[in-house]
Amino acid sequence: MTGDRVLERIVATTDFHSALDQAAPMLTALHQARPTSLIVDCGDFFEGSGYYRLAGGAIERAVLTGLYDVLAPGNHGWTHHFDPGLHPLTVCANAVDAASGRPLFARLRIFRIGGRKIAVTGVIGQSAFMGIPADQREGQRATDPVRALRELFLAHHHEADAWMLLSHSGFERDLVLAAECPFLDIVFAGHCHSDHYAPEPVGDTLVIKGGELGAGYALAEPVGAGWAAHTCTFPATTVVLPQQLAPVARQIAAVREKLTAPLGLTTESYRGTVPNRHQVLTEVADRLRSSLGAEGVILNDTALRPQRLGMVLTFGDLLAIEPFANQLVHARVPDAYLYAPRGLVAHLAEKTGGPVVTSPDPLPAGLRGVLTTDYLARTVLGERAHRAGMSLGQAVRHVLTNSSPVRTEGASR
């Protein structure tokens, strides 16, 4: 809530992904900016590190409710936006109940910034929405963002002097969206994980994205009759969190202690490097096909995250590399792709937003079943699956520490 604050600018973060290990500069800067800045986020604040895996999002919720004014929902952490503390902060113009068509969140909020009435709304791209696990979005749908924004503007154009959009669609999609919705003044972009930060003008609209993983932010402020926007980085210097954030600091410290537990010596070829995730998954897939007797293995690059490794692989390293707790499952290949394995791989790559690893490579035609992650089985393949008795994290650990896979109880061939 803005309360008695006199707002002069908007500060927007995106794709934080629970990067709490290095969050002190970001949290301190946001705390200092808050008295005169509307603090907003463009989605995916949750999931992506061991802090989320161990604390279940409690630390992130405390940060959001303590520092932020408005949130757009992302595909990661989608269900958290329905929590009582976060739902009132969340805006989204195109997420609706599938049966009634009613909005799942407030469609916009209006603030006074620099003496102007500013409408702040949000959208989630339809591709991003489909990236939410199917069971988490059951009974919900994302409508066309352009149509939703146009309808919203027609209904409320007289209530605001300027329009700001928090978009979880991807930068390239936001350039198209800005061209279709010229009434928008600023589009704060998220979801894309690219090096495209801008600001990039599309007509009179500026599209801009702050640095991900707590590295930076986008800033917009009124200048003359229009708006100026640019990107900034949070200071890299060591800082001590302000007293108001002491509870958050204690929570972070408690989880950090658990994450330092050693798991084994890092494989020499990966020691002192940021492992190439495609290479790691290729090794994982080949080992899994051999150890679990699968006809074929399919894994997606975006299941892993970059993380620099030292001499010893720690619990925190492993959770940073595989932060999503993927379980391995045996899944049926859809009939449409039974004799079109290349089409299946292309379909999975498109849906996951990144390359796909297979073993063998290429997959043979007529393959009826594959070993894959529960995420791919539920969200993309849409077929029933049964657990293989091992997590993707376990398999990654075996590759990164050069140990033999340990079959767990219930593993099947």
Secondary structure, DSSP 8 states (H G I E B T S, - for coil): --TT--B-EEEEE---TT-GGG-HHHHHHHHHHGGGEEEEE-S--S-SSHHHHHHTTHHHHHHHHHH-SEE---STTGGGGGSTTTGGGBB-SSEEETTT--BSSBSEEEEEETTEEEEEEEEE-HHHHHTS-GGGSTTEEE--HHHHHHHHHHHHGGG-SEEEEEEES-HHHHHHHHHH-TT-SEEE--S--SS----EEETTEEEE---TTTTEEEEEEEETTEEEEEEEE---S-----GGGHHHHHHHHHHHHHHT-EEEE--GGGTTS---HHHHHHHHHHHHHHHS--S-EEEEGGGS------SEEEHHHHHHHSTT--EEEEEE--GGGTT-HHHHHHHHHHHHTS-EEEESSS--TT--EEEEEHHHIIIII---EEEEEEEHHHHHHHHHTT------TT---
